[in-house]
Amino acid sequence: MCGTRSSAQTSKTSLCALLLSAAMSLVLAAPASAAADCIAGSKAAPAELITSCSAIIDQAANSSSDRAAALLVRADANARTSGGLTQALRDIDRAIAPDGKNAKAWRLRGDLLREAGGDLNRAAADLSKAIELDPQDAESYELRGVVYTSQRRLDRALADYDQAIKLKPGDAQAWSDRGVTYYLGGDNEKAIRDLSEALRLDPNRPRTYTNRGAAYKKLGQLDKSVADAAEAIRLDPKVPEYYDNRGLSLAAMGDYDKAIADYDQALRLAPKPNFFTNRGDSYQFKGEFGAALSDYESALKLDPNFAQTYNNRAVLYKKMGERRKALADYETALKLDPGNDNAANGRRTMIAEIAKFGDEPRRPLAANSGNGPSFDCATAKREVEKVICADPELGVLDRQIAETYERVLKSANRRSAGDLRRTQRDFLATRNSSFGRPGYDLRKVMQERLQRLNAMEG
């Protein structure tokens, strides 16, 4: 259950740990003359299954029930090949056609339609038919519950999971999916209860851990949230959403450096826009505005319609005094997501500020003010300089560095003065070229430079 953490508030939650359907449990009895591989659950490659099942299907002497069973196994194999869904659905249609009473065929077709993400109403109808033909099939209830959850018909989903668990109490998948549905409905205590039961039944379920961690986060139990995400990562370290989820919880704890490290790993595995946005939020909270801006822009390159990124970048622009840009981003966020309350409130605030102060960036730290940076903010062109102008603490640091440098330079001999000028040029050049890169901490670098100059003066 992962999403993007807004720098104003948390948007969140796009469910990153998606519901997994229960594994199909078709048991087919192939005739003795048929290839032995044409059975459900075979570990043979899809291509091998397709060949062996086709031998049964194409043999007219085989019974209609055996051929229908082979059609379902071949359909499942086709569904696991690239571009094979259409052929899989054709096979299921052929299995259903003779009498329409094959509950397993209706169940498989409903599940494939669900996985395809197309007509969920048709998927629900097929699974309902399977339940009508076999009301004791727990898996059909479970799968229809997944469809209803995807449609946000949560009450109907819960009723189906209840029935699935009643028929098959040891089904960890049903407990896990019901827990996710409780989470989506805002009942995090029940979500944790069900997800914990799923883990008791099957402790090797990384998605269930990450989902329970999301529920713990909603309840403010951040230590438990981080622990669950860590367990999910241990069980399956190749899923980027698990790192993203842990990063969100670490950021909520204020541990932005560790959060950024997790987002880095998530991005190494998959460069997704929400990962960039989440990392940008942590950089923004750290005061590293250039790095935050870079991440937001990377997110929007991947998805120009990601409303939350516009909202969060607007918050950053507001901090930087870029009221016109902030307003434009809030308006874009609202256009893409009219129900975004954060963007609506931010837009109202920006309109009021622009009416009062104008839409030009505020320049409270002019060089001649005596307490701003050493340069004139009105002519600042570099992004790093604009950030220094927008942050009073950075502005004071810049002026202190400049003034201390001048004092040390005046008291230095010719050789020392030459070395000092070189180190100051290097400091500024590195600052200008490195600002905005991931991991570059402008505040820390400026503080370290001031400490070195103070040591020289002392």
C-alpha positions as CSV (number, residue, x, y, z in Angstrom):
1,M,0.0,0.0,0.0
2,C,2.3,2.6,-1.2
3,G,1.9,6.0,-2.6
4,T,3.4,9.5,-2.6
5,R,4.0,11.5,0.5
6,S,3.1,15.1,-0.1
7,S,5.4,17.7,1.3
8,A,2.3,19.5,2.6
9,Q,0.5,16.4,3.7
10,T,0.6,12.8,2.6
11,S,-1.4,12.0,-0.5
12,K,-0.9,8.5,-0.4
13,T,-2.0,5.9,-1.0
14,S,-1.8,4.3,-4.1
15,L,-1.8,0.6,-3.2
16,C,1.6,-0.5,-4.3
17,A,1.2,-4.1,-3.0
18,L,-1.6,-5.1,-5.4
19,L,-4.0,-7.9,-4.6
20,L,-2.8,-11.3,-5.7
21,S,-5.4,-13.7,-6.9
22,A,-5.3,-17.2,-5.3
23,A,-3.6,-19.8,-7.5
24,M,-5.9,-21.7,-9.7
25,S,-6.5,-25.2,-8.4
26,L,-7.8,-27.0,-11.5
27,V,-7.4,-30.8,-11.3
28,L,-7.7,-32.4,-14.7
29,A,-7.9,-36.0,-15.4
30,A,-6.3,-36.7,-18.8
31,P,-6.9,-40.0,-20.6
32,A,-4.2,-42.6,-20.2
33,S,-3.2,-42.2,-23.8
34,A,-2.6,-38.4,-23.4
35,A,0.7,-36.7,-22.5
36,A,1.1,-36.7,-18.7
37,D,2.1,-33.0,-18.7
38,C,-1.5,-31.8,-19.5
39,I,-2.5,-31.4,-15.9
40,A,-3.1,-28.3,-13.8
41,G,-0.1,-27.3,-11.7
42,S,2.4,-29.0,-14.0
43,K,5.9,-27.4,-13.8
44,A,6.3,-27.8,-17.5
45,A,6.9,-24.7,-19.6
46,P,3.8,-23.2,-21.2
47,A,4.9,-24.2,-24.7
48,E,5.2,-27.8,-23.6
49,L,1.8,-27.8,-21.9
50,I,0.2,-26.2,-25.0
51,T,1.6,-29.0,-27.2
52,S,0.6,-31.9,-24.9
53,C,-2.9,-30.5,-24.2
54,S,-3.4,-29.8,-28.0
55,A,-2.8,-33.6,-28.6
56,I,-5.8,-34.3,-26.2
57,I,-8.0,-31.5,-27.6
58,D,-7.4,-32.5,-31.2
59,Q,-8.2,-36.2,-30.7
60,A,-11.9,-36.5,-31.5
61,A,-12.0,-39.9,-29.8
62,N,-11.4,-38.4,-26.4
63,S,-14.5,-37.6,-24.2
64,S,-15.9,-34.1,-24.2
65,S,-15.1,-33.8,-20.5
66,D,-11.4,-34.8,-21.0
67,R,-11.1,-32.3,-23.9
68,A,-12.8,-29.6,-21.9
69,A,-10.3,-30.2,-19.0
70,A,-7.4,-30.0,-21.5
71,L,-8.8,-26.8,-22.9
72,L,-8.6,-25.2,-19.5
73,V,-5.1,-26.3,-18.9
74,R,-4.1,-25.0,-22.3
75,A,-5.9,-21.8,-21.6
76,D,-4.0,-21.3,-18.4
77,A,-0.7,-22.0,-20.3
78,N,-1.6,-19.6,-23.1
79,A,-2.4,-16.9,-20.5
80,R,1.2,-17.2,-19.2
81,T,2.7,-16.5,-22.7
82,S,3.2,-13.1,-24.2
83,G,0.1,-12.1,-26.2
84,G,-1.7,-15.4,-25.3
85,L,-4.7,-14.0,-23.5
86,T,-6.9,-14.0,-26.6
87,Q,-6.2,-17.6,-27.4
88,A,-6.7,-18.5,-23.7
89,L,-10.2,-16.9,-23.7
90,R,-11.0,-18.8,-26.9
91,D,-10.1,-22.1,-25.2
92,I,-12.3,-21.3,-22.2
93,D,-15.2,-20.4,-24.5
94,R,-14.8,-23.8,-26.1
95,A,-14.7,-25.5,-22.7
96,I,-17.9,-23.7,-21.7
97,A,-19.8,-24.1,-25.0
98,P,-21.0,-27.8,-24.7
99,D,-23.3,-27.4,-21.7
100,G,-22.3,-24.2,-19.9
101,K,-22.1,-26.0,-16.5
102,N,-18.3,-26.2,-16.1
103,A,-17.8,-24.1,-13.0
104,K,-14.0,-24.3,-13.2
105,A,-14.2,-22.8,-16.8
106,W,-16.3,-19.9,-15.6
107,R,-14.0,-19.3,-12.7
108,L,-10.9,-19.3,-14.9
109,R,-12.4,-17.0,-17.5
110,G,-13.5,-14.6,-14.8
111,D,-10.0,-14.6,-13.3
112,L,-8.3,-14.0,-16.6
113,L,-10.6,-11.1,-17.4
114,R,-9.8,-9.6,-14.0
115,E,-6.1,-10.0,-14.6
116,A,-6.4,-8.3,-18.0
117,G,-7.9,-5.3,-16.3
118,G,-10.6,-4.8,-18.9
119,D,-14.2,-5.5,-18.3
120,L,-14.4,-6.1,-14.5
121,N,-18.2,-6.3,-14.7
122,R,-17.9,-9.2,-17.1
123,A,-15.3,-10.8,-14.8
124,A,-17.6,-10.5,-11.8
125,A,-20.5,-12.0,-13.9
126,D,-18.3,-15.0,-14.8
127,L,-17.3,-15.6,-11.2
128,S,-20.9,-15.3,-10.1
129,K,-21.8,-18.0,-12.6
130,A,-19.0,-20.2,-11.2
131,I,-20.4,-19.6,-7.7
132,E,-24.0,-20.4,-8.9
133,L,-22.7,-23.7,-10.4
134,D,-20.5,-24.6,-7.4
135,P,-21.5,-22.6,-4.3
136,Q,-18.9,-24.5,-2.2
137,D,-15.9,-23.3,-4.2
138,A,-14.1,-20.9,-1.9
139,E,-11.7,-19.8,-4.6
140,S,-14.5,-18.3,-6.7
141,Y,-15.7,-16.2,-3.8
142,E,-12.1,-15.1,-3.2
143,L,-11.5,-14.1,-6.8
144,R,-14.8,-12.2,-7.1
145,G,-13.9,-10.4,-3.9
146,V,-10.7,-9.3,-5.6
147,V,-12.8,-7.9,-8.5
148,Y,-15.1,-6.1,-6.2
149,T,-12.1,-4.6,-4.3
150,S,-10.7,-3.4,-7.6
151,Q,-14.0,-1.7,-8.3
152,R,-14.0,-0.2,-4.7
153,R,-17.3,-2.1,-4.0
154,L,-15.8,-2.9,-0.6
155,D,-18.9,-4.1,1.2
156,R,-19.5,-6.8,-1.4
157,A,-15.9,-7.7,-1.5
158,L,-15.9,-8.2,2.3
159,A,-18.9,-10.4,2.1
160,D,-17.2,-12.6,-0.5
161,Y,-14.0,-12.9,1.5
162,D,-16.1,-13.8,4.6
163,Q,-17.6,-16.7,2.6
164,A,-14.3,-17.8,1.2
165,I,-12.8,-17.9,4.7
166,K,-15.8,-19.7,6.0
167,L,-15.4,-22.4,3.4
168,K,-11.6,-22.5,3.6
169,P,-10.4,-21.0,6.9
170,G,-6.7,-21.9,6.2
171,D,-6.6,-19.8,3.0
172,A,-3.9,-17.2,3.7
173,Q,-4.7,-15.3,0.5
174,A,-8.3,-14.7,1.5
175,W,-7.3,-13.4,4.9
176,S,-4.6,-11.1,3.2
177,D,-7.0,-9.8,0.6
178,R,-9.7,-9.1,3.2
179,G,-7.1,-7.2,5.2
180,V,-6.3,-5.0,2.2
181,T,-10.0,-4.3,1.7
182,Y,-10.4,-3.3,5.4
183,Y,-7.4,-1.0,4.9
184,L,-9.0,0.6,1.8
185,G,-12.1,1.2,3.9
186,G,-10.1,2.9,6.6
187,D,-10.4,0.2,9.3
188,N,-6.8,-0.3,10.0
189,E,-7.2,-2.3,13.2
190,K,-9.2,-5.0,11.3
191,A,-6.7,-4.8,8.4
192,I,-3.8,-5.6,10.8
193,R,-5.8,-8.4,12.4
194,D,-6.5,-10.1,9.1
195,L,-3.0,-9.5,7.6
196,S,-1.5,-11.0,10.8
197,E,-3.7,-14.1,10.5
198,A,-2.5,-14.5,6.9
199,L,1.1,-14.3,8.1
200,R,0.4,-16.8,10.8
201,L,-0.9,-19.2,8.2
202,D,1.9,-18.4,5.8
203,P,4.8,-16.4,7.2
204,N,6.6,-16.1,3.8
205,R,4.3,-13.5,2.2
206,P,6.3,-10.3,1.5
207,R,3.3,-8.5,0.1
208,T,1.3,-9.2,3.2
209,Y,4.1,-7.8,5.3
210,T,4.3,-4.6,3.3
211,N,0.5,-4.2,3.4
212,R,0.4,-4.6,7.2
213,G,3.3,-2.1,7.4
214,A,1.1,0.4,5.5
215,A,-1.7,-0.2,8.0
216,Y,0.7,0.3,10.9
217,K,1.8,3.6,9.3
218,K,-1.8,4.8,9.2
219,L,-2.1,4.2,12.9
220,G,1.2,6.0,13.6
221,Q,3.0,2.8,14.6
222,L,6.0,3.7,12.5
223,D,8.5,1.3,14.1
224,K,6.3,-1.6,13.3
225,S,5.7,-0.3,9.8
226,V,9.5,-0.1,9.2
227,A,10.0,-3.6,10.6
228,D,7.3,-5.1,8.3
229,A,8.8,-3.4,5.3
230,A,12.2,-4.7,6.2
231,E,10.8,-8.2,6.4
232,A,9.2,-7.8,3.0
233,I,12.5,-6.7,1.6
234,R,14.3,-9.7,3.2
235,L,11.9,-12.1,1.7
236,D,12.0,-10.5,-1.8
237,P,14.6,-7.8,-2.2
238,K,13.8,-7.3,-5.9
239,V,10.5,-5.5,-5.5
240,P,11.0,-1.7,-5.6
241,E,7.7,-0.9,-3.8
242,Y,8.9,-2.5,-0.6
243,Y,11.8,0.0,-0.4
244,D,9.5,2.8,-1.3
245,N,7.1,1.8,1.5
246,R,9.9,1.7,4.0
247,G,11.1,5.0,2.8
248,L,7.7,6.6,3.4
249,S,7.7,5.3,7.0
250,L,11.3,6.5,7.6
251,A,10.4,9.9,6.2
252,A,7.4,10.1,8.5
253,M,9.8,9.5,11.4
254,G,12.0,12.4,10.1
255,D,14.8,10.1,9.1
256,Y,15.2,11.6,5.7
257,D,18.7,10.3,4.9
258,K,17.6,6.7,5.4
259,A,14.4,7.3,3.5
260,I,16.4,8.7,0.5
261,A,18.6,5.6,0.6
262,D,15.5,3.5,0.2
263,Y,14.1,5.6,-2.6
264,D,17.5,5.3,-4.3
265,Q,17.2,1.6,-4.2
266,A,13.6,1.6,-5.5
267,L,14.7,3.8,-8.4
268,R,17.6,1.5,-9.2
269,L,15.1,-1.3,-9.6
270,A,12.4,0.8,-11.4
271,P,12.5,4.5,-12.3
272,K,8.9,5.3,-11.4
273,P,7.4,8.8,-11.0
274,N,6.1,8.2,-7.5
275,F,9.5,7.1,-6.3
276,F,11.1,10.3,-7.7
277,T,8.3,12.4,-6.0
278,N,8.8,10.7,-2.7
279,R,12.5,11.2,-2.8
280,G,11.9,14.8,-3.8
281,D,9.7,15.3,-0.8
282,S,12.5,14.1,1.6
283,Y,15.0,16.4,-0.1
284,Q,12.5,19.2,0.3
285,F,12.1,18.5,4.1
286,K,15.9,18.5,4.4
287,G,16.0,21.9,2.8
288,E,17.8,20.6,-0.3
289,F,15.6,22.5,-2.7
290,G,17.6,21.9,-5.8
291,A,17.7,18.1,-5.4
292,A,13.9,18.2,-4.7
293,L,13.2,20.2,-7.8
294,S,15.3,17.9,-9.9
295,D,13.4,14.8,-8.6
296,Y,10.0,16.4,-9.3
297,E,11.0,17.3,-12.8
298,S,12.2,13.7,-13.4
299,A,8.8,12.4,-12.1
300,L,7.0,14.7,-14.5
301,K,9.1,13.6,-17.5
302,L,8.0,10.0,-16.8
303,D,4.3,11.0,-16.1
304,P,3.3,14.5,-17.1
305,N,-0.2,13.9,-15.6
306,F,1.0,12.9,-12.1
307,A,-1.1,15.4,-10.1
308,Q,0.6,14.8,-6.8
309,T,4.0,15.9,-8.2
310,Y,2.6,19.2,-9.3
311,N,1.1,19.7,-5.8
312,N,4.4,18.9,-4.1
313,R,6.5,21.0,-6.5
314,A,4.0,23.9,-5.8
315,V,4.9,23.6,-2.1
316,L,8.5,23.8,-3.0
317,Y,8.0,26.9,-5.2
318,K,6.1,28.5,-2.4
319,K,9.0,28.0,-0.1
320,M,11.3,29.5,-2.7
321,G,9.1,32.6,-3.1
322,E,8.1,31.6,-6.7
323,R,4.5,32.4,-6.2
324,R,3.6,32.5,-9.9
325,K,5.1,29.0,-10.5
326,A,3.4,27.7,-7.3
327,L,0.0,28.9,-8.4
328,A,0.5,27.4,-11.9
329,D,1.4,24.0,-10.4
330,Y,-1.5,24.0,-7.9
331,E,-3.9,24.8,-10.8
332,T,-2.4,21.9,-12.9
333,A,-2.8,19.6,-9.9
334,L,-6.4,20.5,-9.6
335,K,-7.1,20.1,-13.3
336,L,-5.7,16.6,-13.1
337,D,-7.3,15.8,-9.7
338,P,-10.2,18.1,-8.9
339,G,-10.6,16.4,-5.5
340,N,-7.1,17.3,-4.3
341,D,-7.9,19.3,-1.1
342,N,-4.2,20.2,-0.6
343,A,-4.0,21.7,-4.1
344,A,-7.3,23.6,-3.6
345,N,-6.1,25.1,-0.3
346,G,-2.7,25.9,-1.8
347,R,-4.2,27.6,-4.8
348,R,-6.4,29.9,-2.5
349,T,-3.3,30.8,-0.4
350,M,-1.3,31.6,-3.5
351,I,-4.1,33.8,-5.0
352,A,-4.2,35.7,-1.7
353,E,-0.4,36.2,-1.5
354,I,-0.2,37.3,-5.1
355,A,-3.0,39.8,-4.5
356,K,-1.1,41.2,-1.5
357,F,2.6,40.9,-2.6
358,G,2.4,40.5,-6.4
359,D,3.5,37.4,-8.4
360,E,7.2,38.1,-8.5
361,P,9.5,36.1,-6.2
362,R,9.9,37.8,-2.9
363,R,13.4,39.3,-2.3
364,P,13.7,39.8,1.4
365,L,17.4,39.0,1.5
366,A,18.9,41.7,-0.7
367,A,22.7,42.1,-0.5
368,N,22.4,45.6,0.9
369,S,20.1,44.6,3.7
370,G,23.0,43.6,5.9
371,N,21.5,40.3,6.8
372,G,21.0,38.6,3.4
373,P,23.5,36.8,1.1
374,S,26.6,38.5,-0.2
375,F,25.2,38.9,-3.7
376,D,22.1,40.7,-5.1
377,C,19.1,38.4,-5.2
378,A,17.5,40.6,-7.8
379,T,20.1,39.5,-10.4
380,A,20.5,35.9,-9.2
381,K,20.3,33.5,-12.2
382,R,21.7,30.2,-10.9
383,E,19.2,27.9,-9.1
384,V,21.6,27.6,-6.2
385,E,21.6,31.3,-5.7
386,K,17.8,31.5,-5.9
387,V,17.6,28.9,-3.2
388,I,20.0,30.8,-1.0
389,C,17.9,33.9,-1.5
390,A,14.7,32.1,-0.5
391,D,16.2,30.5,2.7
392,P,17.1,33.0,5.4
393,E,19.5,30.6,7.1
394,L,21.3,30.0,3.9
395,G,21.4,33.7,3.1
396,V,23.1,34.4,6.5
397,L,25.5,31.6,5.9
398,D,26.5,32.9,2.5
399,R,27.1,36.4,3.9
400,Q,29.1,35.0,6.9
401,I,31.3,33.0,4.5
402,A,31.9,36.0,2.3
403,E,32.7,38.3,5.2
404,T,35.0,35.8,7.0
405,Y,36.8,35.1,3.7
406,E,37.5,38.8,3.2
407,R,38.9,39.2,6.7
408,V,41.1,36.1,6.4
409,L,42.3,37.3,3.0
410,K,43.4,40.7,4.3
411,S,45.5,39.2,7.0
412,A,47.1,36.6,4.9
413,N,50.6,36.8,3.3
414,R,51.0,36.6,-0.5
415,R,51.4,32.8,-0.7
416,S,48.6,32.1,1.8
417,A,46.3,34.6,0.0
418,G,46.8,32.8,-3.3
419,D,45.9,29.5,-1.8
420,L,42.9,31.0,-0.1
421,R,41.6,32.5,-3.3
422,R,42.0,29.2,-5.0
423,T,40.1,27.3,-2.4
424,Q,37.3,29.9,-2.4
425,R,37.0,29.6,-6.2
426,D,36.9,25.8,-5.9
427,F,34.2,26.0,-3.2
428,L,32.0,28.2,-5.3
429,A,32.6,26.2,-8.5
430,T,31.8,22.9,-6.8
431,R,28.8,24.4,-5.1
432,N,27.4,25.7,-8.5
433,S,28.1,22.4,-10.4
434,S,27.0,20.0,-7.6
435,F,23.8,21.7,-6.4
436,G,20.8,19.7,-7.3
437,R,22.5,16.4,-7.5
438,P,21.1,13.6,-5.3
439,G,22.9,13.5,-2.0
440,Y,24.4,17.1,-2.2
441,D,23.6,18.9,1.0
442,L,24.1,22.6,0.4
443,R,23.5,23.6,4.0
444,K,26.1,21.2,5.3
445,V,28.7,22.2,2.6
446,M,28.3,25.9,3.5
447,Q,28.5,25.2,7.2
448,E,31.7,23.3,6.7
449,R,33.2,26.0,4.5
450,L,32.4,28.6,7.2
451,Q,34.0,26.4,9.9
452,R,37.2,26.1,7.8
453,L,37.4,29.9,7.4
454,N,36.8,30.5,11.0
455,A,39.6,28.1,11.9
456,M,41.9,30.0,9.6
457,E,40.9,33.3,11.2
458,G,41.4,32.0,14.7
